Amino acid sequence: MANLLPSVQDILLLTPEIIILLSGLLILLITPFVEPKYQRITPSLAIAGSLLAFIASQSLGAGHRVILNGMISVSLYSAFFQNIFLIVNFLVVLLSLTYLEEEFANMGEYYAMLMFATLGMMLMAASSDLLSIFLALELMSVSLYILAGYFRRHSESNEAAIKYYLTGVLASAFMLYGISLIYGITGTTNLRAVGDFIGVSGSLARDPALGMAMLMLVMGFGFKIAAVPFHMWLPDVYEGSPTCVTAFMSVGPKAAGFAAVLRVFYVGLGSLRLEWTVIFAILSVLTMTTGNLLALTQKSVKRMLAYSSIAHAGYAILGLTVAGTALEGAGMSSLLFYMFSYLFMNVGAFAVLILLRKKALTSESLDDFNGLAQRAPFLAFLMAILLLSLTGLPPTVGFVGKFYVFGAVIQVALTGNGFYGLLAVIAVVNAAISAFYYLRLLMNIYLKDGAETLTWRYSHSLMFVIVFSALATLYFGIFPGSILSLAQQSVKILL
C-alpha cells in the first residue's frame, strides 16, 4: 500500500504553497486582535508572504518531480504559472489598500481570502491528478465567492456573489461528473495513467461515455475561463464585485484555468486531440467574436473591460487549438506567454479605474475619462500604454502576445490546413474590432474636454501598481526573449 504521508522532500518542494497557506492562516488568526489603527499589518503580511513564496518558487522550478503519490507535479510548468499568481497577488494587495480603507471594510478576512485563492491557483497549476485539480479549483472558487460579495452592504456586490456562486456550482458539477466518468472508464484519476489507458484502448467510437466525459470537462472548464457560451456570469460579476477583486479575478483564475485545461486535455486526453481541437477552435471563434462585439456597445469602462477579458480568453484558446497539432510546442508556449502578457496590462487598467474612483470620479462611464490628459497627463500617458497593449499594438507586450499566438495558428495554416487559415483571419479581424473600443477610450482621454477640475492627490500604492504595470508592459514588449524562452522550456514537461 502506498505511503500517504508526505515526505520531507515533498514538504520542501511545496515551500511556496506552504508559505502562502501560513500567511493566510496567520492573517486570520491575528485579525480579531488588531486595533483599527493597525489594520495595515494584515496587507503587510500578505505582501511579505507573496514575496517570500515568489523567492522560494525560483529555486524549485528546475527539473520535474512528482510528489504526494502522483498528485502534484513540481516543474518549470507549474513554477511559470505560480509566478503569475504571486505577482498578481502582490499587485492586487497593493491596489486594495486605500480602496478598502475608504469603504471601511475589514481588511483581515479580505487578504486571507486572497491568499487562499492564490493557494488554490498554485495547486491547480501543479496538480497532475483530476482529483487534486478539482480540490484546488474549489479552494480557489470558494475564496472568490467570498471576495465577490465582500462589500455586504452593497446590493451589487451581493448580486455578484450569488451569480458567481450559482454558476460556479454548476461548473463544478459538470466537471465532477466528467471526472467520475473518466474514473469509471480508466480506473484512475492520474492524468498520465488516464492518457496511457485511453491511448491504448480508448476511442469515442468504442466508448461513447468517453466523449461525454470530455464534453463535461469542456463545459466545466469553459465556465472557469469564461468561454462563450459559458460566459454569462462574467460581466455582472465583474461589474458588481469590488474593483480590486475584479482585477484579481480577471487574471489569476483565468490563468489557473488554462494551466489546468492544458494539462488535462494534452496529457490526459491527448489521444482525443482531433476531437477536442475542433471543440476548442469553435469556442475560440465564439468567445473572441462575442466578447469584442459586446464590448463595442458598453458605456461603462469596467463592463467594457469585462467583455474584453472574454475576447482575450478567445485569443488564448487559439493556443490550445494549436496544442492539438504537430506544432504543439509553439501553441502551448504561446498560450503561456499570452497569460503572462495579459497580467500587467489588465491589472494596470483596473488600477487606473480605482485611482480615478479615489479622486471624486466613478470611472464607470467613458465620459468620466474625458480630458484626463489635461487634468493628469502622466496618468493619461500610463493608461495609454496599457490600452495600446490591450489593443495589441507595438512596442507593448500585448502585441508580442498576440503575435506569437496568431503566428502559431498561421504556421499550422501554412502546412496546408485551411481550417487554421480561417481561424487566423477571424482572429485578426477580431483584433481590429477590439482596436475600436480601446482607441475610443483613448480618444476620450486625449481629444475630449472634461467637465470637472480636480485637485489631484496620488495614492502611492496605486501609482506604484500603475507605473510598474506600464513599465513591465513596455519592457517585455521590447525584450520578450527571456519570458518566451522560459515558456518554451516550461511546456517541455508536457510534450
Buried (B, 14 or more C-beta within 10 A) or exposed (E): EEEEEBEEEBEBBBBBBBBBBBBBEBBBEBBEEBEEEEBEBBBEBBBEBBBBBBEBBEEBBEEEEBBBBBBBBBBBBBBBBBBBBBBBBBBBBBBBBBBBBEBEBBBBBBBBBBBBBBBBBBBBBBBBBBBBBBBBBBBBBBBBBBBBBBBEEBEBBBBBBBBBBEBBEBBBEBBBBBBBBBBEBBEBBBBBBBBBBBEEEBEBEEBEEBBBBBBBBBBBBBBBBBBBEBBEBBBBBBBBBBBBBBBBBBBBBBBBBBBBBBBBBBBBBBBBBEBBBEBBBBBBBBBBBBBBBBBBEBEBBBBBBBBBBBBBBBBBBBBBBBBBBEBBBBBBBBBBBBBBBBBBBBBBBBBBBBBBBBBEBEBBBBEBBBBBBBBBEEBBBBBBBBBBBBBBBEBBBBBBBBBBBBEBBBBBBEEEBEEBBBBBEBBBEBBEBBBEBBBEBBEBBBEBEBEEEEEEEBBEBBBBBBBBBBBBBBBBBEEBEEBBEBBBBBBBBBE
